[in-house]
Amino acid sequence: MKNELTEFNKIAIAVHPKNHQAYTLAEEIAASLRKDDKKVLLGRMDDKKLRAGICDGCQELLIALGGDGTMLRAGHISAPSRIPILGINLGHYGFLTEIQVDEWQDALDRVLNGEFWLEKRMMLLTTLFRGDRKLGVWNALNDTVISRGETIRPVQLEISINDRHLSTTVADAVIASTATGSTAYAMAAGGPILSPELRNIILVPVAPHLSIEQSLVLSENVLVSVTVNTSHQAVISVDGQPAIQMKTGDRVEIQASDYEVQFIRFQDPGYFYRNLIPYMDQNPSIKKRNV
């Protein structure tokens, strides 16, 4: 599919902070781009200069090298500026990437020739409240998880939809997921798998005790509210980032974000289902452990 909308002249390349193989490859890609007179900003994902250069909207394309975790980080920093991402897979799964290491030169040529399409993926806006005070605001590409902490005891979670009480759930956690996140923790917890272009919010309880066990697929227009009631530790984590401590009475509001992540794609839109079957048949991380 020919894309005539964008000519990429300013390109950022981001790599996993601890992946030396990725940085070596990134340097090779940067050299190739500079031969074509492209301006290149290269750095590790935690590099402040790189992140600032992407967030200020000066870049036109982000090439991210790593696994799905790297793609999540790339989505966080690129979405506010609407910068598309070309993901090159150096991880185990590659749910968010379709380009392998040995395919990067051909993929880059196709991008620069406009032979791609943009896949837009919904994000979640998550806000943590203590009373009327905001403690934090985040955008999630995969999911927001409200869960028990280190103490092995479930927490009581009061869930409301558009200010209407839905359920009081006693569980290890509740996951609020996008379609992108439906193949991550939500899937492991028994949630449904959604096609990535769908704009839905999925609620999945984790190990509910004498509570509603079914997952819910909600419209993007709803406001989900989860209030924690517990005498022990509870935490919130957004896209697998370090957990933040919560107190009883804290409230999390989750809704569709104004931001979305754009991934560059070459295959036809049916690629998701075609690629899903091999992942279901054989878990790459299990194979790696058995080597």
C-alpha positions as CSV (number, residue, x, y, z in Angstrom):
1,M,0.0,0.0,0.0
2,K,1.5,3.3,-1.1
3,N,1.5,6.0,1.5
4,E,1.9,9.5,0.0
5,L,1.3,11.5,3.1
6,T,4.7,11.6,4.7
7,E,8.3,12.0,3.6
8,F,10.6,11.0,6.5
9,N,13.7,13.3,6.8
10,K,14.1,13.5,10.6
11,I,14.3,10.0,12.1
12,A,14.9,9.0,15.7
13,I,16.3,5.5,16.6
14,A,15.7,4.2,20.1
15,V,17.1,1.0,21.6
16,H,16.6,-0.9,24.8
17,P,18.9,0.6,27.5
18,K,20.7,-2.7,28.2
19,N,20.7,-4.3,24.8
20,H,24.2,-3.9,23.3
21,Q,23.3,-5.9,20.2
22,A,20.5,-3.4,19.5
23,Y,22.8,-0.4,19.8
24,T,25.3,-1.9,17.4
25,L,22.5,-2.5,14.9
26,A,21.1,1.0,15.5
27,E,24.4,2.5,14.6
28,E,24.4,0.5,11.3
29,I,20.9,1.7,10.5
30,A,21.8,5.3,11.4
31,A,24.8,5.2,9.0
32,S,22.6,3.9,6.2
33,L,20.1,6.7,6.8
34,R,22.7,9.4,6.9
35,K,24.0,8.2,3.5
36,D,20.5,9.2,2.2
37,D,20.9,12.6,3.8
38,K,18.5,11.9,6.6
39,K,18.9,13.6,10.0
40,V,19.2,10.9,12.7
41,L,18.8,11.1,16.4
42,L,20.2,8.0,18.0
43,G,20.0,7.0,21.7
44,R,18.9,4.5,24.3
45,M,15.3,4.5,25.4
46,D,16.1,6.1,28.7
47,D,18.3,8.8,27.2
48,K,16.8,12.2,28.2
49,K,18.1,13.9,25.0
50,L,16.5,11.3,22.8
51,R,13.1,11.4,24.7
52,A,13.1,15.2,24.6
53,G,13.8,15.2,20.8
54,I,10.9,12.8,20.2
55,C,8.5,14.5,22.5
56,D,9.0,18.0,21.1
57,G,7.7,16.9,17.8
58,C,10.9,17.5,15.8
59,Q,11.1,13.9,14.6
60,E,9.0,12.4,11.8
61,L,9.7,8.7,12.4
62,L,10.8,6.5,15.3
63,I,12.6,3.3,14.7
64,A,12.6,1.2,17.9
65,L,14.8,-1.9,18.3
66,G,13.9,-4.5,21.0
67,G,11.0,-6.6,22.2
68,D,7.5,-5.7,23.0
69,G,8.5,-3.9,26.2
70,T,10.6,-1.6,24.0
71,M,7.7,-1.0,21.7
72,L,5.5,0.0,24.7
73,R,8.1,2.5,25.8
74,A,8.3,3.8,22.2
75,G,4.6,4.2,22.2
76,H,4.6,6.2,25.4
77,I,7.1,8.8,24.0
78,S,5.8,9.0,20.4
79,A,2.1,9.1,20.9
80,P,1.8,12.8,22.1
81,S,3.6,13.9,18.9
82,R,1.8,11.5,16.6
83,I,5.1,10.0,15.4
84,P,4.8,6.6,13.7
85,I,6.9,3.7,14.9
86,L,8.8,1.1,12.9
87,G,9.6,-1.7,15.2
88,I,12.4,-4.2,14.7
89,N,12.1,-7.3,16.8
90,L,15.0,-8.3,19.0
91,G,12.8,-9.9,21.7
92,H,11.0,-13.2,22.2
93,Y,7.4,-12.5,21.1
94,G,7.1,-9.6,18.7
95,F,3.4,-9.1,19.0
96,L,3.9,-5.4,18.3
97,T,6.6,-5.8,15.6
98,E,6.7,-7.6,12.3
99,I,10.2,-6.8,11.1
100,Q,13.0,-9.2,12.1
101,V,16.7,-8.3,12.4
102,D,17.7,-9.5,8.9
103,E,14.8,-7.6,7.3
104,W,15.7,-4.1,8.4
105,Q,17.3,-2.8,5.1
106,D,14.4,-3.9,2.9
107,A,11.9,-2.6,5.5
108,L,13.7,0.8,5.6
109,D,13.7,1.1,1.8
110,R,10.0,0.4,1.7
111,V,9.3,3.0,4.4
112,L,11.3,5.7,2.6
113,N,9.4,4.8,-0.6
114,G,6.0,5.1,1.1
115,E,5.2,1.4,0.8
116,F,3.4,1.0,4.1
117,W,0.2,1.6,6.0
118,L,-0.4,3.0,9.5
119,E,-2.0,0.9,12.1
120,K,-3.5,3.1,14.9
121,R,-3.9,1.6,18.4
122,M,-6.0,3.0,21.2
123,M,-4.4,4.0,24.6
124,L,-5.9,4.2,28.0
125,L,-5.8,7.4,30.2
126,T,-5.3,6.3,33.8
127,T,-5.7,8.7,36.7
128,L,-5.0,7.9,40.4
129,F,-7.0,9.8,43.0
130,R,-6.7,10.1,46.8
131,G,-9.8,11.9,47.7
132,D,-10.0,14.9,45.3
133,R,-6.2,15.0,44.8
134,K,-4.6,13.6,41.7
135,L,-1.6,11.4,42.5
136,G,-0.7,10.5,39.0
137,V,-1.8,10.4,35.3
138,W,-0.5,7.9,32.8
139,N,-1.3,6.7,29.2
140,A,-1.2,3.0,28.7
141,L,-0.9,1.1,25.5
142,N,-1.3,-2.4,27.0
143,D,-3.1,-2.2,30.4
144,T,-3.6,-0.8,33.8
145,V,-3.5,-3.3,36.7
146,I,-4.9,-2.7,40.2
147,S,-3.8,-5.5,42.4
148,R,-2.7,-6.9,45.8
149,G,0.8,-6.1,46.8
150,E,3.4,-8.4,48.4
151,T,0.9,-9.8,51.0
152,I,-0.7,-12.9,49.5
153,R,-4.3,-11.8,50.2
154,P,-6.9,-10.6,47.8
155,V,-8.1,-7.0,47.8
156,Q,-11.7,-5.7,47.6
157,L,-12.3,-3.6,44.5
158,E,-15.4,-1.5,43.9
159,I,-16.0,-1.2,40.2
160,S,-18.2,1.4,38.6
161,I,-19.0,2.2,35.0
162,N,-20.1,5.8,34.2
163,D,-20.7,6.4,37.9
164,R,-23.0,3.3,38.1
165,H,-21.9,0.6,40.5
166,L,-21.1,-2.6,38.6
167,S,-19.6,-5.0,41.1
168,T,-17.6,-5.3,44.3
169,T,-14.9,-7.9,43.5
170,V,-12.6,-9.7,45.9
171,A,-9.7,-10.7,43.8
172,D,-5.9,-10.7,43.3
173,A,-6.3,-7.9,40.7
174,V,-8.4,-6.4,38.0
175,I,-6.9,-5.6,34.6
176,A,-8.2,-2.8,32.4
177,S,-6.8,-3.6,29.0
178,T,-6.8,-2.2,25.4
179,A,-7.1,-4.5,22.4
180,T,-3.3,-4.3,22.2
181,G,-3.1,-5.6,25.8
182,S,-5.6,-8.4,25.2
183,T,-2.7,-10.6,24.1
184,A,-0.6,-9.8,27.2
185,Y,-1.6,-10.1,30.9
186,A,-5.3,-10.0,30.1
187,M,-5.0,-13.1,27.9
188,A,-3.0,-15.0,30.6
189,A,-5.8,-14.2,33.0
190,G,-8.4,-15.7,30.7
191,G,-9.6,-12.6,28.9
192,P,-10.7,-12.4,25.3
193,I,-8.3,-11.6,22.4
194,L,-9.4,-8.6,20.4
195,S,-8.2,-7.5,17.0
196,P,-5.8,-4.6,17.5
197,E,-7.8,-1.9,15.7
198,L,-10.8,-2.3,18.0
199,R,-11.3,0.6,20.4
200,N,-12.6,-1.2,23.5
201,I,-11.8,-1.4,27.2
202,I,-11.6,-4.9,28.6
203,L,-12.0,-5.6,32.3
204,V,-10.5,-8.9,33.5
205,P,-10.7,-10.0,37.1
206,V,-7.7,-12.1,38.3
207,A,-8.4,-15.0,40.7
208,P,-11.8,-13.6,41.9
209,H,-13.1,-15.2,45.1
210,L,-16.9,-15.7,45.2
211,S,-17.1,-12.8,42.8
212,I,-17.9,-12.2,39.2
213,E,-15.5,-14.2,37.1
214,Q,-16.4,-13.1,33.6
215,S,-14.4,-10.5,31.6
216,L,-16.3,-7.5,30.2
217,V,-15.7,-5.8,26.9
218,L,-16.8,-2.2,27.1
219,S,-17.2,0.7,24.7
220,E,-14.4,3.2,24.4
221,N,-16.8,5.9,25.6
222,V,-17.2,4.7,29.2
223,L,-15.4,5.8,32.3
224,V,-14.3,3.0,34.5
225,S,-13.7,3.7,38.2
226,V,-12.0,1.2,40.6
227,T,-11.9,2.0,44.3
228,V,-9.6,0.0,46.6
229,N,-10.8,-1.2,50.0
230,T,-8.1,-3.1,51.9
231,S,-6.4,-3.4,55.3
232,H,-3.1,-4.4,53.6
233,Q,-1.1,-3.5,50.6
234,A,-2.5,-2.7,47.2
235,V,-0.7,-1.3,44.1
236,I,-1.3,0.0,40.6
237,S,1.0,-0.6,37.6
238,V,0.6,0.9,34.1
239,D,2.1,-1.1,31.2
240,G,4.2,-3.2,33.6
241,Q,6.0,-0.2,35.0
242,P,7.2,-0.3,38.7
243,A,4.2,-0.6,41.0
244,I,2.9,2.4,42.9
245,Q,1.5,1.9,46.5
246,M,-2.2,2.6,47.1
247,K,-4.1,3.2,50.3
248,T,-7.6,2.1,51.1
249,G,-10.1,4.5,49.5
250,D,-7.8,5.4,46.6
251,R,-9.7,5.5,43.3
252,V,-8.4,4.8,39.8
253,E,-10.3,6.3,36.8
254,I,-9.7,4.7,33.4
255,Q,-11.0,5.9,30.0
256,A,-9.9,6.1,26.4
257,S,-7.0,8.4,25.9
258,D,-6.8,11.2,23.4
259,Y,-3.5,9.7,22.3
260,E,-3.0,6.7,20.0
261,V,0.1,4.8,18.9
262,Q,0.8,4.4,15.2
263,F,2.7,1.4,14.0
264,I,4.1,1.1,10.4
265,R,2.9,-2.1,8.8
266,F,3.7,-3.8,5.5
267,Q,1.6,-6.9,5.6
268,D,-2.1,-6.9,4.9
269,P,-4.4,-6.1,7.8
270,G,-5.1,-9.8,8.4
271,Y,-1.5,-10.3,9.6
272,F,-2.6,-10.2,13.2
273,Y,-4.6,-13.5,12.9
274,R,-2.0,-15.1,10.8
275,N,0.7,-14.4,13.3
276,L,-1.4,-15.2,16.3
277,I,-1.7,-18.9,15.6
278,P,2.1,-19.7,15.9
279,Y,2.2,-17.8,19.2
280,M,-0.7,-19.9,20.5
281,D,0.9,-23.2,19.4
282,Q,4.3,-22.6,20.8
283,N,5.4,-20.1,23.5
284,P,8.8,-18.7,22.5
285,S,9.9,-18.1,26.1
286,I,9.2,-21.8,27.0
287,K,11.3,-22.9,24.0
288,K,14.2,-20.7,25.1
289,R,14.2,-22.1,28.7
290,N,14.4,-25.7,27.3
291,V,17.5,-24.9,25.1
